[in-house]
Amino acid sequence: MTSSGRMRAIVVLGALVAALAVAFVAGAAFGAVPVAPAEVVRALARALRGLALSPEQAVIMELRMPRVLLAALVGACLAGAGVLYQALFRNALADPYILGVSSGAGLGAALALAIGGLGTISLFAVPVSAFLGAMATIVVVAAIATRRRVMDTLSLLLAGVAVSYTLSALTSFVLVVRREQMSRIVFWMMGGLQAATWQQVAIVAGMLAVGLAVPLFFTRELNIILLGDERAGELGVDVERFKRIVLAAASLLVSAAVSVSGLIGFVGLMTPHMARLVLGPDHRLLLPASVLSGAVVMVLADLVARVVLAPVELPVGIVTALAGGPVFVWLLLRSRTGRA
């Protein structure tokens, strides 16, 4: 990396860290009842030092701060998964939502919620069930799209859409069978962080750390895999083993996000692509930049969902879909122009 490229990366990553800090404060300060940003900073400072909090500061730390942190973690998980899927399938349009992985995780989580309710059991059962659903889905989608050991891009996207519809139908069937839980599960599936708790923050943070620790040690392989399976094998990469590792890590990230926020689309598509346009395809920079960008986007999307119709809250999945839909169309048009 040249000195100018290194400086550019430092500036971009520093700007993303600063943007995330600002988004944190804004997310905790604004809502149905706004709070002064300075009060948020004071509450954080007193909480970190273990000092007593005023009633207003206690509300910030117990209600708003878990939600803001959880939003950042969910965005980081979805963006990190998007980077991994796009590298593995060598397709900038690969995304947990489009590939059907989010739907698979959603079905697993819905089953856990329908069987175990929304109590303590579901706190751990939902992430596990979501992970199993996500893993099974991506394996099926990849198998459908692969012919003679070659994965076709168009087949991959079509298979993801088809499998996603099938899983959505199965999820609807679960809702019909468990009607007493229908309203809660439906609202959860639309994407929302209203019930955020510090326990959920701890669980998702742990899953994010595990899901990112593995690929961060394999950034060289992530760069090499872009050259194609055959060339990667010639350069010493155990391609099949590496694919299994990446699929497991990406599915863990998706399941962590879906288990607490429901189905949220386009974050895993938009943020990696934008980071790639700015920093290029080097995963040593792309992965951390995408994770930070996803956290910023998700915190801001949740803030919009809370304030645009306050005191009524929109499901955050609606906000990301409204923003991500046009971006996806733009990517399709840009991809078509590039091929032309």
Secondary structure, 3 states (H helix, E strand, C coil): CCHHHHHHHHHHHHHHHHHHHHHHHHHHHCCCCCCCHHHHHHHHHHHHCCCCCCHHHHHHHHHHHHHHHHHHHHHHHHHHHHHHHHHHHCCCCCCCCCCCHHHHHHHHHHHHHHHHCCCHHHHHHHHHHHHHHHHHHHHHHHHHHEECCEECHHHHHHHHHHHHHHHHHHHHHHHHHCHHHHHHHHHHHCCCCCCCCHHHHHHHHHHHHHHHHHHHCCHHHHHHHCCCHHHHHHCCCCHHHHHHHHHHHHHHHHHHHHHHHCCCCCHHHHHHHHHHHHHCCCHHHHHHHHHHHHHHHHHHHHHHHHHCCCCCCCCHHHHHHHHHHHHHHHHHHHHHHHHC
